[in-house]
Amino acid sequence: MSIAVEPDSAGVRFPPPFVYLGALLLGLAAEQFVTLRSFGIDWLLLAATGALLFVAGAAMMLAAAGLFRRLGTNVPPSQPTTLIATTGPYRWTRNPMYLGMALVYAGLAIGFDGPIAFALLPLVLIAIQTQAIAREERYLEAKFGDEYRRYKAEVRRWL
């Protein structure tokens, strides 16, 4: 699923949440056809860990998206960015939405006792890094110059 991409944007052509969702569903489906179907851990511990990661990730995503809306800039990377967010979760990570999605993904994979889905997460992160974050960083540096380079020097990409 490709999306319409604004000329003044990072040029991300595929909605990043679908990358996470697609890999998660693929991993959970694959577990129906292989013998490695479980982490081998008590379901209560899996559910609690999964819920904790899910809630932390969802809170991070909502905080970051809410901040974008309050600041008047666009959330989707296929639309123009009007400013660099440096407050809220953006004080600790340049990519709280992607980090939040990764935590939600991990929470669901663990909560549903899906080791194959969990094992796919590093591949998802590589895809997000190369196809979304790298494009966004080039775009932001070209658009905001030194302001973005200073922010990039002060705040880590992930954590």
N, C-alpha and C positions, 0 to 999 in steps of 0.2 A: 504494500500500500504506500504509494508515494503521495506527497502532499504538495500543494501549491506553495512555492517558495518566493518570498518577496526579494527583489533585487538587493535591498539594504537589509541583509540578514546574514546569519552564519552559514546559510546554505544547507542546513540539515534537511535532508529530503525524506526521512523516514521518522515517524514519531518515536523518540526513544522509549517511552513506556511500552510500546509494542515489542521492542527488542527484548526487554525483560519478560514481558508476559509470554511471548512466543517461546522463548527458551524454557521458561518454567513449565509451560504446558507440555512441551516436547519431552522434557525430562521426566515429568510425572507420568506421561503416557508410556515412555520407554520402560518404566519400571514394571509395567504389566507384562512385559515380554522377556524379562531377564530374571536371574535368580537373586541378584542383589536388590532386595526390595525394602530393606530396613536398615536403620542405623544400629539396631539391636539395643536400643535404650528404652527404658520405661516410657510409655506413652504420655504419662503425666508430666515428666520432665521435658519431653519433646514439645508438648503443647504449651507449657509455661515459657520455655525458651523461645519458641516460635512466636507466641503472643507478645512477649517483651520486645523482640526485634521488630515485629510488625508495628506495634504501637510507636516505638521510637522512630522508625523510618517514616511512618505516616505523619507523625508530628513534625518531623524535620521538613518533609515535603510541603506540608500545609503552611508552616511558618515561612518558608522561602517563597512560595507562590503568593501568599498573602502580602508579604513585604513587597514583592514586585507590583502587585495590584495597587497597594497604597502609594508606592513611588511613581506609579503611572507608566511602567514599562511592561513590555509584553513577556509572557511566560514561554510560549512556543519558540524554539530556536529557528523556526522558519519565518519569523516576523522580526521587524527592526527592534534593536535594543536602543533605548533612549538615554540610559545612564548606567553607571556601574554601581551595583548594590554592594555596600561595604559594611552594613550593620546587620544585626540579627545573626542568623547562622552564617552569614557571609564573612563574619569576623574570624571564623575558625576554618572554613573550607570554601574554596571558590565554586564548589559544585554540590551544594547541599541537596538539591533536588535529585541528582543522580545518586548521591550517597544514600539519601532516603529511600530511593527505589531499590537500591542494592540491599538495604536492611529489610525492607518489606519482602523482597524476593527471598532472602535468606530465612526470614521468619516463616514464610509460607512453605518453603522447601523443608525446613526442619519440622514445623508443625504438622505437615502432612506426611512426615517420615519418608522423605524423598531424597535419598543419597545421590541418585543420578542427577536429579534436578539441581541439588546443591553443588555437585561437581561441575555443572555447566556454568556456574556463576563467574568463574574467572574468564571464560570465553566471552561472556556477555560484557564484562568490564573492559576487556580488550576492544570489543566492537564499539562500545560507547566511547572509550578513549580515542580511538582512531577515527570514528565516523561522526562523532558529535563534538566531544570536548576539543579535539585538535582544531576542528573547523571554527568552533566558537572562539577559541583563543586567538586564532589568526584574524578573525573578524574584529574582535574587540581591540586587539592591538592596532589594527589598521584604522579603526574608527576613533579610538580614544587615546592612542599614542602613549606618551609618558605617564599619563594618569593610570592607565591600565597596567603598564609595565611596573610602576611603583606598587600597585595593589598585588600584582602577581609575585613580586619579590617578597612581600610581607605575609601573604596568606598561602598556605599549601593548597595543592590541587584537590586532594581528597581529605586528609586529616593532618 
